[in-house]
Amino acid sequence: PHCSDGCQLILNTAHEEIYRVTAPSETDFSQGHPCLRGRFGYGFVHHPSRLKAPLIKVDGVRKEASWDYALTLASSKIKEIKESYGPEAIWGVPSPGLTNEEHLSFASFFSAIGGNVALSDGVGNTALSGVREVMGEGYMRSLSLIDESDLIIVIGADLTETNPFLANRVSRTARLKESKAVVINPRKIELSKSAWRWLAPKPGTEAALLMLIGKKVSELLGNAPEWLKGMDEKHLEAATGVSAKIIEDVYHALLKAERPCIIVGDDLSYGDNRSLGIAAANLLILSGRLDSKGSGVFTVLNEGNSWGAVAIHKDAKDRAALYEAIKGGRVKALYIAGEDPLGDWPCGWEEALRSLELLIVQDSNMTKTAEAAHIVLPSQTFAEINGTFSDHEGNERPVKASLKSIGIAKSGAEIIIELAKMLGCQSNASVSGRAGLARQSKNPLPVGIIPVPLVPPIEQNSVYPFLLLTGRRLYGSYTVFERCKPLYDAAPEAVLEINHHDAERLHIKDGYKARVTSETGTVETKVSVRDTVLPGNVYLPIHPLNGSQKLTSPRGSHCFVKIEAIQ
């Protein structure tokens, strides 16, 4: 349930408790050996923070309530807001970790009341949005193609941390089948250590680097579009900071490749992920291998059912749009299912959520966001629910309940359906929604190459001189992992990575404690002096205790920080 690789897990239970997690040996990805996150990421199921009954807030105090009372209160408040401000003042945020059935009910409910839905993954400024602008809506390729690829380009993704078995697949193919792996990342990630070539462009110029490679390849093949021909190669080289020799190596490898695969993710917290997706899809078309058997562009999503969520909520906004709508006073009621904005999202959300007239949280555990809610509805975990997840190919995979529900918690679909009935809404999610999933085209006709605007490198800030690079870690990037002891023990805090030149200038040594400050927040963290980042850049992962989300803005722009040693 923790990433989009699509591994199948088996919950071994006794006396209504999970004691071990294994995987079937025939599983496509894990081959019978789940990663540590899959193996130990179930502690929240039995954690003391589990919600067992609905809660309502009366005069600032939370009190238990019956389902009937809580849903009646929720429906009456929603009616009041709809009548006073209109349906567009009601928004919902379903977690990409929910089942398809829960998403279908959620989508049907918000369609019926005329509200808006926002997703935290796969929409808006994402690589998936960019790729599908070029390749067509619904474009998907089987990750099994990577096994036979002769050139794999990974950009905008630290797969070892976010999708470990996909990373293993890339490494195995490069090692055993004489394929070439190219990693493009301003940070020296684990996968770059075994790559054939590692390109470290200046942050924000990744799309420009792909355009430069595409220009070289297409001009040699004679299919370069006019807008690309007119771009100054020397200017692009200078902008990216990557040597001409390494670029030459990569475009020659792409010319020779018969089955190139490009894997693109959303790790560019400082840049335009959508443009990166467009540039990646353009590159495959310019290489002349779009129709080659075994080639493709593969986007990486974050959550267990991100693919299902994106397919179902086709008109969903992103969380930056939600934030702007709240700050603009256009959102009065918000229904959050399975997300914890106050724990996991950038700082600034607390003020935004507290301005709402109605905040409803549906979750399995008490979270920071649930603590701020007016109404809390207890839901089941993946271990107690029946349903399906969608994988990267659009196939539905079953989720089967292994445990009885705790307390009087219900599935998200059941909660939404009961609330819809109280509001007089008719739900046809099981019919029309699932038909919509089935209609997805996995091989749509490409729209065609789209010009990508050339963005200059990010300029340094004199007050906050370091550009913050962020990302998820295999352990501990979400508040849910605080309740999974083996994972939390493996990464009890975030650690700042800094180049040794910058560390010497700041008189900071490896293992020192430092205060990291941005325009929006401050954290204290241990320092790791490593040349995994270039001078002028620092890296701090997302972490519930002292992670980078406490420094970044909800608007999603790049973040600069200053660093002080703590004596």
RAPEDA-V23205 format. One line per field, one symbol per residue. ss: DSSP state (@ for helix, = for strand, . for the rest). psi: psi as a letter, one per 40 degrees, with the letter a starting at -180 (. if undefined). burial: # if it has 9 or more other C-alpha atoms within 8 Angstrom, else .. A space follows every 50 residues. Layout:
BEGIN
ss=???
psi=???
burial=???
END
This chain:
BEGIN
ss=.........=====..======.............@@@@@..@@@....= ...=====..=====.@@@@@@@@@@@@@@@@@@@.@@@=====.....@ @@@@@@@@@@@@@..====.......@@@@@@@@@.......@@@@@@.. =====...@@@@.@@@@@@@@@@@@@...=====..=..@@@@...===. .....@@@@@@@@@@@@@@@@....@@@@...@@@@@@@@...@@@@@@@ @@@@@@...=====........@@@@@@@@@@@@@@.........====. .....@@@@@@@....==@@@@@@@@@.....=====...@@@@..=.@@ @@@@...======.=..@@@@@..=====.......====.....====. .........=.@@@@@@@@@@@......@@@@@@@@@@............ ...............====.........@@@@@.@@@@@@....====.@ @@@@@@......=====....========...=...===........@@@ ..=......======..
psi=eeiedfihihhhihffiheihaiidehddefegiiddddefededeieeh heiiiihhfehhiiiiddddddddddddddddddeideehiighheeiid ddddddddddddeeaihiieheibgiddddddddeihehiiheddddeie hhhhifhgddddgdddddddddddddefihhhhhheigiddddeidhhhg ihheedddddddddddddddeffhiddddeihddddddddehiddddddd ddddddhdgihhhhafegeeagddddddddddddddeefdehheiihhih ididfdddddddgdfiiidddddddddeeehdhhhhheigddddiiiedd dddeeidhhhhhidihiddddeidhhhhiiideeihaiihaeeeihhihh heiiihbfiiidddddddddddefihhfddcdddddddehhegihidihh ihhhhiihiihddgehhhhiiiidhfeiddedegddddddgeiihhhiid dddddefhiheiiihhhaeeihihiihhhifeiiheiihhihhddfidee diieeeiihiiihhih.
burial=#######.#.###....#..####..#.####.##.########.....# #######.......#....###.##.###.##..################ ############..#########.############.####...###### ########################..#.########.##.##..#.#### ###################.#..#...##......##.####...##..# ####..#.#############################.##...####### #############..###########...####################. .##..#.#############.#########..###.########....## ###.#...#####.########..#.#.##..##.##..#.#.#...... ......#..#...################.#####.##..#.######## .###...##..#######.#########################.##### ####.#######..#..
END
